Amino acid sequence: MEIKSLKVSEVNRYIKRLLDSDPILFNLKVKGELSNVKYHNNGHIYFTLKDENSVLRCVMFYENAIISSLPLKDGMEVIVKGSISVYERGGQYQLNAKDIQLDGVGKLYEEYLERKNMLEKEGYFDEKRKLKLPYFPDTIGIVTAKTGAAIEDLRTVIHRRNPKVKIIFYPAIVQGPYAPSSISKGIRYFNDNPVDLMIIGRGGGSLEELWAFNEMKVIDDVIKSKIPIISAVGHEKDYSITDYVSDLRAGTPSIAGEMAVPVLSNVIQSITDKKLSLSSIIKQKLKYEIQKCQSIRQSLDFYSPLNTLKRKSEQLDLFSERLTSAIHNQYKDHYQKLKHLSALLEATSPKNILKRGYSFITDNDSNLLSKKASFQKGDSIQIHLYDGIVNGKVTEILEDDIHERNKK
């Protein structure tokens, strides 16, 4: 008998009827951890339930989502009540959630949120209070379990990046009732025996398995630590409160190793590049300062007392030459004037007048006698000629004017 072929939609529809009619699948409760929670614009909530082995696609439709008061977040442990059905178009089965409640671990998550919110309000997540990590640590202290992948991953990554970094390992219990005390002792040990940097953490796990890093005992020691701390708890999606209060959070222990230690070869290359750059800057600066010094020296030479004295001496010589020239010119000018005046004086001197035939008469007391009234008959007189003096006596005084007589 030949089997009749069916359309894909017919197969999906048939499977959907089978699932919808199953009394167990129509009304069941499923326990698991929430992940990939998405609130859609249409009001539906899409998420995935998972355990250590499997995942189950889920949807809570709008009419049920508005009734639920529980805010859904990744990592919450919940119990979902609903029915298994098939999304015909996609051909995938899913859990249609009608109600969601916190599981026992979900209560632990509530405690986690409450503690996280309290510490955040008190300012312990503030970046300003966190310590700055050293760029190039020589010694790193690691607090984690002595077995497991975390310590090996850290050692491998750190020594690959810089084999010269010294690693000091403090074996701690990282899970269970004794874990908080053990981790705290490790943190205090490295504060009493200082290292450059501390890494605390462990590999991935559930909220219960990572709970030690949410305990106040550990959180207080992280906050009080004088050594910078990188928290590397779980995987990328795992967040402990220690991650928030530590100085830096790493998604995994391997990432913590990368954050803690720069690649030695890169550091050496960076130093070499900076050395060359610094050398070039120093040379340029030195060249500039030499030129500046030369300029200052020239200025100092120019304004030095010796050079100032030299310049003043040169100016004095110049002024002396000018003064000598001026005096000489003045002397020459005055000499010419004097010569002219001398010639003029010579031309008008009494001797030259006398030489031309003139004379003058004085009495015996050398008084000049120039008027007729000055003469008395019988007076002794002296007649001054060009070449001598003639003594005489007045014998006659004529009344008429010589000038009148000469005219006649």
C-alpha positions in Angstrom: 0.0 0.0 0.0 1.5 3.3 -1.1 1.8 6.0 1.6 0.1 9.3 0.7 2.4 12.3 0.6 1.5 15.3 2.8 2.2 18.9 2.6 4.5 20.4 5.2 1.7 22.5 6.6 -0.5 19.4 6.9 2.3 17.6 8.9 2.7 20.6 11.3 -1.0 20.9 11.7 -1.3 17.2 12.6 1.5 17.4 15.1 -0.1 20.4 16.6 -3.4 18.5 17.1 -1.6 15.7 18.7 0.2 18.0 21.2 -2.9 20.0 22.0 -4.8 16.9 22.7 -2.2 15.4 25.0 -3.4 15.8 28.6 0.2 16.1 30.1 1.6 18.5 27.5 -1.6 20.6 27.6 -1.1 21.5 31.2 2.4 21.2 32.6 5.0 23.0 34.7 8.6 23.3 33.5 11.5 24.4 35.7 14.6 26.0 34.3 16.8 29.1 33.9 15.7 32.1 31.8 17.8 33.2 29.0 17.4 35.4 25.8 14.5 37.2 27.4 13.0 39.7 24.9 10.0 42.0 25.4 8.4 42.5 21.9 6.7 45.7 20.9 3.4 43.8 20.4 3.4 42.9 24.1 4.5 39.3 23.8 7.5 38.0 25.8 9.9 35.6 24.1 12.5 33.6 26.1 14.3 30.3 26.5 14.2 27.9 29.4 17.4 25.9 29.9 19.0 23.4 32.2 22.5 21.8 32.0 21.5 19.6 29.1 18.7 21.2 27.0 16.8 24.3 26.0 13.1 24.9 25.4 11.7 27.8 23.3 8.9 29.7 25.1 6.5 32.5 24.5 4.1 34.3 26.8 1.4 36.0 24.7 0.2 39.5 25.5 -3.1 38.5 27.3 -1.0 36.5 29.9 2.0 38.9 29.9 -0.1 41.8 31.2 -1.3 39.8 34.1 2.1 38.6 35.2 3.8 41.1 37.6 7.2 39.3 37.6 9.9 41.2 35.6 11.8 38.6 33.7 15.6 38.7 33.4 18.3 36.4 32.1 19.6 34.0 34.8 16.4 33.8 36.8 15.4 30.3 37.9 11.6 30.0 37.3 8.8 27.5 37.1 6.7 28.1 33.9 3.1 26.8 33.7 1.7 26.3 30.2 1.2 24.0 27.3 3.4 22.6 24.6 2.2 23.5 21.1 3.7 23.8 17.6 4.2 27.1 15.7 2.9 25.8 12.4 4.6 28.3 10.1 8.0 27.7 11.6 7.5 24.0 12.4 9.0 24.4 15.9 7.4 23.4 19.1 7.3 25.8 22.0 6.0 26.2 25.5 3.1 28.7 25.6 3.5 30.2 29.0 0.4 31.2 31.0 2.0 31.8 34.4 5.6 32.2 35.6 6.8 31.9 39.2 10.2 32.1 40.8 11.8 28.8 41.8 13.8 28.3 45.0 16.8 29.6 43.2 14.7 32.4 41.9 14.4 33.6 45.5 18.2 33.6 45.7 18.2 35.8 42.6 15.8 38.1 44.3 18.2 38.3 47.2 21.0 39.0 44.7 19.0 41.9 43.1 18.1 43.4 46.5 21.7 43.3 47.7 23.0 44.7 44.4 20.5 47.6 44.4 21.4 48.4 48.0 25.2 48.5 47.3 24.7 50.5 44.2 22.6 53.1 46.1 25.4 53.4 48.7 27.9 54.2 45.9 30.0 51.1 46.0 29.8 50.7 42.2 31.0 54.2 41.5 34.1 54.3 39.3 35.6 57.2 41.3 36.2 55.0 44.3 37.9 52.3 42.3 41.7 51.8 42.2 43.6 52.2 39.0 45.3 49.1 37.7 49.1 49.1 37.1 50.0 49.2 33.4 52.9 46.8 33.8 52.6 44.6 36.9 55.6 42.5 38.0 53.7 40.3 40.5 50.1 39.1 40.3 48.2 37.3 43.0 45.4 34.9 42.0 42.7 33.7 44.3 40.8 30.8 42.8 40.4 27.0 43.1 43.6 24.9 42.8 41.8 22.7 40.4 39.8 23.7 37.4 40.3 25.6 34.2 40.4 29.0 35.7 44.0 28.9 37.1 45.4 27.2 34.1 43.8 29.6 31.7 45.2 32.5 33.7 48.7 31.1 33.9 48.7 30.3 30.1 47.4 33.8 29.1 49.6 35.8 31.4 52.8 33.9 30.6 52.0 34.0 26.9 51.7 37.8 27.0 54.6 38.3 29.4 56.6 35.3 30.7 58.5 37.6 33.1 55.4 38.2 35.3 55.5 36.5 38.6 52.3 34.7 39.6 51.5 33.9 43.2 48.6 31.5 43.6 46.4 31.4 46.7 44.3 28.2 46.6 40.7 29.0 47.7 37.4 27.2 48.0 35.1 28.9 45.5 31.9 27.0 46.0 29.9 25.9 49.0 29.5 27.1 52.6 33.2 27.5 53.2 33.9 29.5 50.0 33.2 33.1 51.2 35.6 32.7 54.2 38.3 31.1 52.0 38.0 33.8 49.3 38.2 36.5 51.9 41.3 35.0 53.4 42.9 35.1 50.0 42.1 38.7 49.5 43.5 39.6 52.9 46.6 37.5 52.4 47.6 39.6 49.3 46.9 42.8 51.2 49.2 41.6 54.0 51.8 40.4 51.4 51.4 43.0 48.7 51.4 42.2 45.0 50.9 44.7 42.1 47.6 43.3 41.1 45.0 40.7 42.3 42.7 38.5 40.2 39.8 36.6 42.0 37.3 34.4 40.3 36.4 30.9 39.0 34.9 29.2 36.0 31.2 29.3 35.0 28.3 27.8 37.0 24.7 28.4 38.2 23.7 31.2 40.5 24.0 28.9 43.4 27.5 27.8 42.4 28.7 31.4 42.0 26.9 32.6 45.2 30.1 32.9 47.3 31.0 36.0 45.2 27.7 37.6 46.2 28.3 37.2 49.9 28.9 40.4 52.0 32.0 38.9 53.6 33.7 38.7 50.2 32.2 42.0 49.0 33.5 43.9 52.1 37.0 42.6 51.6 37.0 43.5 47.9 35.9 47.1 48.8 38.5 47.4 51.6 41.4 46.0 49.5 44.3 48.3 48.9 45.5 46.1 46.0 43.6 46.6 42.7 41.3 43.7 42.0 40.1 42.2 38.7 37.0 40.1 39.2 36.7 37.1 36.8 33.7 35.1 38.0 31.9 32.7 35.6 31.3 33.4 31.9 30.5 36.5 30.0 26.8 36.4 30.9 27.5 35.7 34.6 27.5 38.8 36.8 28.3 38.6 40.5 28.2 41.5 42.9 31.9 41.1 43.3 32.1 42.1 39.6 30.4 45.4 40.4 32.5 46.4 43.4 35.9 45.3 42.1 38.2 47.7 40.3 37.6 45.9 37.0 35.3 43.1 35.8 36.5 40.5 33.3 34.0 38.3 31.4 36.2 35.1 31.9 39.5 34.3 33.7 41.2 34.3 30.3 40.0 37.8 29.6 41.2 38.8 33.1 44.7 37.6 32.1 44.5 39.8 29.0 43.4 42.8 30.9 46.0 42.4 33.6 49.1 42.0 31.5 50.1 43.8 28.3 51.9 41.9 25.6 55.6 42.2 26.4 56.7 42.5 22.7 54.1 45.3 22.2 55.4 47.1 25.3 59.0 46.8 24.0 57.9 48.1 20.6 56.0 50.9 22.2 59.0 51.8 24.3 61.2 51.7 21.3 58.8 53.9 19.3 58.5 56.4 22.2 62.3 56.4 22.7 62.8 57.3 19.0 60.1 59.9 19.2 61.5 61.3 22.5 65.0 61.3 21.0 63.7 63.3 18.0 61.9 65.7 20.4 65.0 66.1 22.5 67.1 66.8 19.5 64.7 69.4 18.2 64.4 70.9 21.6 68.2 71.0 22.0 68.6 72.6 18.6 66.0 75.2 19.5 67.7 75.9 22.9 71.1 76.1 21.3 69.8 78.7 18.8 68.1 80.5 21.7 71.4 80.5 23.7 73.3 81.8 20.7 70.7 84.5 20.3 71.0 85.4 24.0 74.8 85.3 23.8 74.7 87.7 20.9 72.4 89.9 22.8 74.7 89.7 25.9 77.8 90.3 23.7 76.1 93.3 22.2 75.0 94.7 25.6 78.1 93.6 27.6 79.9 96.5 29.5 83.0 95.9 27.3 81.2 96.2 24.0 79.1 99.0 25.4 82.3 100.8 26.4 83.7 100.0 23.0 80.7 101.5 21.2 80.7 104.5 23.5 84.5 104.9 22.8 83.8 104.8 19.1 81.1 107.3 19.5 83.4 109.5 21.5 86.1 109.2 18.8 83.5 110.2 16.2 82.3 113.1 18.4 85.9 114.1 19.0 86.6 114.1 15.2 83.5 116.1 14.7 84.4 118.5 17.5 88.0 118.9 16.2 86.6 119.6 12.7 84.1 122.0 14.0 86.7 123.8 16.1 89.1 123.9 13.1 86.3 125.3 10.9 85.4 127.8 13.6 89.0 128.8 14.0 89.4 129.1 10.2 86.3 131.2 10.0 87.3 133.4 12.9 90.8 133.7 11.5 89.5 134.9 8.2 87.2 137.4 10.0 90.1 138.5 12.2 92.4 138.9 9.2 89.7 141.0 7.5 89.2 143.1 10.6 93.0 143.4 11.0 93.3 144.6 7.4 90.4 147.0 8.0 91.9 148.1 11.3 95.3 148.5 9.7 93.8 150.6 6.9 92.1 152.9 9.5 94.9 153.0 12.1 96.3 156.5 13.1 99.8 155.6 11.9 98.6 154.9 8.4 96.6 158.2 8.5 99.7 160.0 9.7 101.7 158.3 7.1 99.5 159.9 4.5 100.6 163.4 5.7 98.3 163.9 8.7 99.3 164.7 12.3 97.7 165.5 15.6 98.6 167.9 18.5 98.7 167.3 22.2 99.7 169.5 25.1 102.4 168.5 27.5 99.9 166.4 29.4 99.1 164.4 26.2 95.7 165.9 25.9 94.5 166.0 22.4 94.0 169.5 21.1 91.6 169.5 18.2 89.8 172.8 18.6 91.1 176.4 18.3 89.7 177.1 21.7 92.1 174.6 23.2 95.2 176.7 22.2 96.6 179.7 24.0 99.3 181.8 22.7 102.6 180.7 24.2 101.4 177.2 25.0 103.9 174.4 24.5 102.6 171.7 22.2 103.7 168.5 20.7 103.0 167.7 17.1 102.7 164.0 16.4 103.9 163.0 13.0 104.3 159.6 11.3 107.9 159.2 12.1 108.2 161.2 15.3 107.1 164.1 17.6 107.9 167.8 17.1 107.8 170.1 20.1 106.5 173.5 19.4 105.0 176.7 20.9 101.9 178.5 19.8 103.0 181.9 18.5 99.8 183.0 16.7 96.2 182.0 16.6 94.4 182.9 13.4 90.8 183.9 13.5 89.8 182.8 10.0 88.9 179.3 9.1 91.6 177.4 7.3 89.0 175.9 5.2 87.7 179.3 4.1 91.2 180.4 3.4 91.9 177.3 1.3 88.9 178.1 -0.7 90.3 181.5 -1.5 
